[in-house]
Amino acid sequence: MNDEQSPRTETVAWGGIVSDIALAVIKGGFGYFSGSKALLGDAIYSGADAASKLVETFPWRPGRNSAKRRVRTLERRDNKEPVMAVLMSVLILMFGLQIAFSAIRDLTRGHFSAPGEFAIVVVLLSIVLKEAVFQYQYRYFRKKGDGSHAAYAESHRFSLYSSFTVSLGIAGAVAGGENYLDFHPLLYLDPIAALLTSCLIVRKGYQLIASSIYGKKHHELPASDTANFVETVQRVHGVIRVEYLKATEEGSYVNLEVKISVNPRITVIEAQDISECARKLLQHRFVHVGEVHMDVVPYDPGYPYKSNHELVDNELPSLLQ
């Protein structure tokens, strides 16, 4: 099952990266030839989205056939990700500031030309394509129950802010051109939209570099997203009940803290074998699971069953001799 899930998960993740890169190239080309600073800014934001996802995905290798390979994968991820994040964030910040300075220069000079009509068509088509890719990724990761859909939703929300801002700016600038209303103040909307988009780009770069320097925020997944983990542990032979399970999202990985109860009559070694079996099953079935901390406690049936259970093996006399 692990061999089937891992390539598909990686394919879904890389599909989003490739789509963002394609949108960045297309919007950047049309923005350059149409003279729309806003469309260029939206292209850079799509590139920033691809860069942030690339940082998360590039060091990740799905194949984990042994514990040693898993350790090497996590070490390689820890070593490469901060360096890549810093490089990507610096490039994002530079491009964002360049768009901001260019927009401010155009606003101060006041010499504008309406962008081509196809610029607004490109933005609208990019929104449709971006929404389609997002819906596929969101439903896939939500079905897996690893909490990644929440991160995708937040990233997509700000991406829509950028695209809608750009679409309004370009539409207003096109309407203010000579072919339509011929109203010069509307031409200011395109550089204004570019300036607002540059703020979102700088925000994206700052978040990326902050997460690499200060570490990523750990988000605890809700109980609805941990049901698959609990169900998997309960299938392990020897586990009576999952007493506690906490899933913490750290980047593209999820770390688990699990407490299980076992038969109180078994030995410590047998309890450790059950715990190790549950840990391996979680890591092999869910490729996004990182560290798993297992605690084992004896099963306590509680009153009145506890008293009945104790009477069976109680060899000590209950009365004073």
Backbone torsions as a table, in degrees:
resi	resn	phi	psi	omega
1	MET	NA	-34.5	178.6
2	ASN	-66.0	-38.2	-178.7
3	ASP	-66.3	-26.5	179.5
4	GLU	-84.7	-37.0	-175.5
5	GLN	-75.1	-37.3	-173.0
6	SER	-62.8	-51.0	178.7
7	PRO	-61.8	-36.2	-179.1
8	ARG	-67.8	-41.4	178.0
9	THR	-62.2	-42.7	178.9
10	GLU	-66.5	-36.4	178.9
11	THR	-64.9	-41.7	178.7
12	VAL	-63.2	-43.8	179.9
13	ALA	-64.4	-45.6	-179.5
14	TRP	-70.2	-26.8	175.7
15	GLY	-61.2	-40.0	176.8
16	GLY	-67.1	-38.0	179.2
17	ILE	-66.0	-45.8	-179.2
18	VAL	-63.6	-40.2	179.5
19	SER	-65.2	-39.3	177.8
20	ASP	-65.8	-40.4	178.4
21	ILE	-64.9	-42.7	179.3
22	ALA	-62.7	-42.9	178.2
23	LEU	-64.5	-38.8	178.8
24	ALA	-62.6	-42.0	-180.0
25	VAL	-67.5	-45.2	-177.6
26	ILE	-65.8	-48.4	-179.3
27	LYS	-67.7	-34.5	177.7
28	GLY	-65.9	-40.9	178.1
29	GLY	-65.1	-47.6	179.3
30	PHE	-67.4	-35.7	178.2
31	GLY	-65.5	-36.2	-179.9
32	TYR	-69.4	-46.1	-176.9
33	PHE	-75.3	-26.4	178.8
34	SER	-88.0	-12.6	-179.5
35	GLY	76.7	23.8	-179.0
36	SER	-97.5	112.1	176.6
37	LYS	-67.3	-33.5	-179.5
38	ALA	-64.5	-43.2	179.4
39	LEU	-66.5	-35.0	174.4
40	LEU	-63.6	-40.8	177.6
41	GLY	-64.0	-40.0	178.3
42	ASP	-66.3	-34.6	176.8
43	ALA	-64.0	-41.4	179.1
44	ILE	-66.4	-36.2	178.6
45	TYR	-66.1	-39.5	175.7
46	SER	-62.7	-39.0	175.8
47	GLY	-64.9	-36.0	176.8
48	ALA	-66.0	-38.5	175.2
49	ASP	-60.2	-44.8	179.3
50	ALA	-64.0	-38.8	-179.4
51	ALA	-65.7	-42.7	-179.8
52	SER	-66.1	-37.9	176.9
53	LYS	-71.3	-32.7	179.1
54	LEU	-65.9	-37.6	177.4
55	VAL	-61.2	-38.4	-179.2
56	GLU	-74.3	-32.8	-169.3
57	THR	-96.6	-33.6	-170.9
58	PHE	-59.6	-46.1	-178.3
59	PRO	-75.6	-8.2	-172.8
60	TRP	-82.5	127.6	175.0
61	ARG	-120.9	124.7	-173.8
62	PRO	-74.0	-28.0	-175.5
63	GLY	-71.1	117.7	179.8
64	ARG	-136.8	80.2	-176.7
65	ASN	-90.6	-7.4	-179.8
66	SER	-151.1	164.2	-179.8
67	ALA	-68.4	-36.2	-180.0
68	LYS	-64.3	-42.1	178.9
69	ARG	-64.3	-36.8	179.8
70	ARG	-64.9	-40.8	178.8
71	VAL	-64.1	-42.9	179.2
72	ARG	-63.6	-37.3	179.1
73	THR	-63.9	-45.0	-179.4
74	LEU	-67.7	-37.7	178.1
75	GLU	-66.5	-41.0	178.8
76	ARG	-64.7	-37.8	178.8
77	ARG	-65.9	-43.2	-178.9
78	ASP	-66.0	-32.4	-177.4
79	ASN	-79.6	-38.1	-172.6
80	LYS	-87.9	-34.9	-171.7
81	GLU	-60.9	-45.8	179.2
82	PRO	-60.5	-39.3	-179.3
83	VAL	-65.4	-46.2	178.9
84	MET	-63.6	-40.4	-178.3
85	ALA	-63.1	-41.9	179.9
86	VAL	-65.5	-44.8	179.8
87	LEU	-62.7	-45.8	-179.9
88	MET	-64.4	-41.7	-177.3
89	SER	-67.1	-36.6	177.5
90	VAL	-63.6	-43.6	177.8
91	LEU	-63.2	-41.9	179.7
92	ILE	-62.9	-44.9	179.3
93	LEU	-62.7	-40.8	179.8
94	MET	-63.5	-46.0	179.3
95	PHE	-65.4	-39.5	179.3
96	GLY	-64.1	-43.6	178.1
97	LEU	-66.8	-34.7	178.0
98	GLN	-64.1	-42.2	177.1
99	ILE	-64.8	-39.5	180.0
100	ALA	-64.6	-46.2	179.5
101	PHE	-64.3	-38.4	179.2
102	SER	-66.2	-40.4	178.8
103	ALA	-67.0	-41.2	178.7
104	ILE	-64.7	-39.6	178.0
105	ARG	-62.0	-42.2	178.4
106	ASP	-66.4	-37.7	179.5
107	LEU	-67.1	-37.7	-179.1
108	THR	-74.1	-34.1	179.9
109	ARG	-77.2	-36.6	177.4
110	GLY	78.1	14.2	178.1
111	HIS	-102.7	107.4	-176.3
112	PHE	-123.3	158.5	169.9
113	SER	-137.4	139.4	-176.8
114	ALA	-66.5	133.9	177.1
115	PRO	-68.6	162.9	179.4
116	GLY	-66.8	155.0	-178.6
117	GLU	-63.8	-29.3	-177.6
118	PHE	-68.5	-14.4	179.3
119	ALA	-65.7	-41.5	179.1
120	ILE	-69.5	-31.9	177.2
121	VAL	-66.0	-41.2	179.1
122	VAL	-62.9	-41.6	-179.6
123	VAL	-64.6	-44.6	-178.6
124	LEU	-65.5	-41.3	177.8
125	LEU	-65.6	-36.2	178.5
126	SER	-66.4	-36.1	177.5
127	ILE	-63.9	-42.6	179.9
128	VAL	-63.5	-46.6	180.0
129	LEU	-64.6	-41.9	-179.7
130	LYS	-63.8	-39.4	178.9
131	GLU	-66.7	-39.0	179.2
132	ALA	-64.5	-44.7	178.7
133	VAL	-64.9	-40.4	-179.9
134	PHE	-63.5	-44.4	-179.0
135	GLN	-60.9	-39.3	178.8
136	TYR	-66.1	-47.1	179.9
137	GLN	-65.9	-41.6	-177.9
138	TYR	-62.2	-46.2	-178.5
139	ARG	-68.6	-35.3	-179.9
140	TYR	-65.8	-50.6	-177.0
141	PHE	-73.0	-27.8	175.2
142	ARG	-70.4	-35.6	177.1
143	LYS	-65.9	-34.1	177.2
144	LYS	-69.4	-26.9	177.7
145	GLY	73.1	33.1	-179.7
146	ASP	-102.4	-0.5	178.1
147	GLY	85.6	-2.1	-179.1
148	SER	-67.8	-23.9	-178.4
149	HIS	-63.5	-29.0	179.0
150	ALA	-67.1	-41.0	178.0
151	ALA	-66.6	-39.0	177.9
152	TYR	-64.8	-38.8	-179.0
153	ALA	-65.6	-41.5	179.7
154	GLU	-66.3	-43.8	178.9
155	SER	-64.2	-40.3	-179.0
156	HIS	-67.8	-32.9	-178.8
157	ARG	-62.5	-46.3	179.4
158	PHE	-72.1	-28.0	175.0
159	SER	-65.8	-37.7	176.2
160	LEU	-67.9	-36.7	175.7
161	TYR	-55.9	-44.9	-179.6
162	SER	-64.2	-46.5	-176.4
163	SER	-67.1	-41.6	179.8
164	PHE	-67.4	-38.9	176.7
165	THR	-61.6	-43.8	179.6
166	VAL	-66.1	-41.4	-179.3
167	SER	-63.8	-39.8	177.5
168	LEU	-67.1	-41.1	179.5
169	GLY	-64.4	-44.5	180.0
170	ILE	-68.3	-41.7	179.7
171	ALA	-61.5	-41.8	178.4
172	GLY	-66.2	-39.9	179.4
173	ALA	-68.0	-39.4	177.2
174	VAL	-64.3	-41.6	179.1
175	ALA	-65.3	-29.0	-179.9
176	GLY	-84.2	-0.3	179.9
177	GLY	-74.6	176.8	-177.1
178	GLU	-68.4	-26.3	-177.6
179	ASN	-76.5	-11.4	-176.0
180	TYR	-126.6	-104.3	-174.8
181	LEU	-81.2	-22.6	-177.1
182	ASP	53.6	49.8	-178.8
183	PHE	-117.0	104.7	-170.7
184	HIS	-59.2	-39.8	-179.1
185	PRO	-58.1	-28.1	179.2
186	LEU	-66.6	-21.1	179.3
187	LEU	-67.9	-18.0	177.5
188	TYR	-68.9	-20.1	-174.3
189	LEU	-64.9	-32.9	-179.2
190	ASP	-65.8	-51.7	177.0
191	PRO	-66.7	-30.2	176.3
192	ILE	-64.8	-43.3	176.9
193	ALA	-62.9	-37.6	177.1
194	ALA	-64.0	-38.4	179.3
195	LEU	-66.3	-42.0	177.6
196	LEU	-65.8	-38.9	178.8
197	THR	-66.1	-36.3	178.4
198	SER	-62.7	-33.0	176.5
199	CYS	-63.9	-40.3	177.1
200	LEU	-66.9	-35.1	178.2
201	ILE	-66.4	-45.4	178.4
202	VAL	-62.0	-39.7	176.9
203	ARG	-60.5	-41.8	179.4
204	LYS	-62.7	-45.4	179.7
205	GLY	-65.3	-39.2	179.5
206	TYR	-64.9	-42.3	179.2
207	GLN	-62.1	-38.9	-178.6
208	LEU	-67.3	-44.3	-179.4
209	ILE	-73.6	-31.6	177.6
210	ALA	-67.7	-39.5	179.9
211	SER	-67.7	-30.5	179.7
212	SER	-78.2	-30.2	-177.9
213	ILE	-88.4	-49.8	-175.4
214	TYR	-94.2	-4.8	-179.5
215	GLY	91.0	155.8	-177.5
216	LYS	-85.1	149.2	177.2
217	LYS	-71.4	139.3	179.6
218	HIS	-96.2	121.7	-178.4
219	HIS	-109.3	125.7	177.1
220	GLU	-80.9	129.7	-177.8
221	LEU	-77.5	145.8	177.2
222	PRO	-69.1	167.1	-177.2
223	ALA	-62.7	-30.9	-179.2
224	SER	-65.2	-26.8	-179.1
225	ASP	-90.4	-7.5	179.9
226	THR	-105.5	4.9	-177.9
227	ALA	-63.2	-36.7	179.5
228	ASN	-65.7	-36.2	178.1
229	PHE	-65.8	-44.7	-179.5
230	VAL	-63.4	-43.5	-180.0
231	GLU	-62.4	-37.9	179.7
232	THR	-66.5	-43.2	-179.6
233	VAL	-65.9	-37.2	-178.5
234	GLN	-66.9	-18.2	178.8
235	ARG	-79.4	-13.5	-178.9
236	VAL	-71.0	131.5	179.8
237	HIS	-66.7	125.7	-179.4
238	GLY	107.9	-16.6	177.7
239	VAL	-85.4	119.1	179.5
240	ILE	-84.2	-43.7	-178.1
241	ARG	-157.4	146.8	172.9
242	VAL	-89.8	106.6	-176.1
243	GLU	-75.0	-33.0	-173.4
244	TYR	-160.3	138.5	175.4
245	LEU	-147.3	124.3	178.8
246	LYS	-124.5	126.0	179.6
247	ALA	-113.0	125.5	-179.0
248	THR	-118.8	123.7	-179.4
249	GLU	-85.9	125.3	177.3
250	GLU	-128.9	95.2	-176.8
251	GLY	69.1	-125.9	179.5
252	SER	-93.1	5.1	-179.9
253	TYR	-114.4	159.5	177.7
254	VAL	-127.0	123.0	176.2
255	ASN	-98.5	142.1	-173.9
256	LEU	-120.3	141.8	169.7
257	GLU	-120.7	116.5	-171.6
258	VAL	-126.5	137.6	173.0
259	LYS	-123.7	123.1	-178.6
260	ILE	-120.3	154.8	176.5
261	SER	-112.6	139.7	-178.2
262	VAL	-128.2	175.4	179.2
263	ASN	-61.3	125.3	-178.0
264	PRO	-67.9	-11.4	-177.4
265	ARG	-89.3	-10.5	-178.9
266	ILE	-79.7	164.6	-179.3
267	THR	-79.7	169.1	178.9
268	VAL	-65.3	-38.4	-180.0
269	ILE	-64.7	-41.4	177.9
270	GLU	-63.9	-38.7	177.7
271	ALA	-65.2	-38.5	177.6
272	GLN	-66.6	-36.4	177.4
273	ASP	-64.4	-40.2	177.7
274	ILE	-64.6	-42.7	179.1
275	SER	-63.0	-42.8	179.7
276	GLU	-66.3	-37.3	177.7
277	CYS	-64.3	-41.1	178.3
278	ALA	-66.2	-39.6	179.6
279	ARG	-64.6	-46.1	179.6
280	LYS	-64.5	-37.7	179.5
281	LEU	-64.1	-40.5	178.0
282	LEU	-63.8	-44.6	-176.1
283	GLN	-72.6	-28.6	-180.0
284	HIS	-85.8	-32.1	-179.7
285	ARG	-79.6	-37.7	-179.3
286	PHE	-112.3	105.9	-174.2
287	VAL	-70.6	-16.0	-179.3
288	HIS	-89.3	-2.4	180.0
289	VAL	-79.8	127.6	179.6
290	GLY	-92.5	-103.5	-179.4
291	GLU	-86.4	144.4	177.8
292	VAL	-128.5	116.2	177.8
293	HIS	-101.5	116.8	-176.0
294	MET	-107.8	132.1	172.0
295	ASP	-117.8	137.3	-178.8
296	VAL	-119.2	129.3	178.0
297	VAL	-129.8	151.6	176.4
298	PRO	-69.0	143.0	-178.7
299	TYR	-69.9	130.5	179.5
300	ASP	-115.2	104.3	-177.8
301	PRO	-68.8	-21.3	179.0
302	GLY	82.7	174.4	-178.6
303	TYR	-72.2	138.7	3.4
304	PRO	-92.6	-0.6	-174.3
305	TYR	-68.8	-28.9	-179.4
306	LYS	-61.9	-43.1	-178.8
307	SER	-67.3	-39.6	178.8
308	ASN	-65.7	-37.2	178.7
309	HIS	-66.4	-38.2	-178.2
310	GLU	-71.1	-28.1	-178.5
311	LEU	-69.0	-23.1	-175.6
312	VAL	-68.3	-48.2	-174.9
313	ASP	-103.6	12.7	-178.9
314	ASN	-80.6	104.3	-178.5
315	GLU	-94.2	-6.1	-179.3
316	LEU	-86.0	142.8	177.6
317	PRO	-68.6	144.3	-179.4
318	SER	-87.4	-11.4	-179.7
319	LEU	-113.8	149.4	176.3
320	LEU	-69.9	133.1	179.8
321	GLN	-91.8	NA	NA
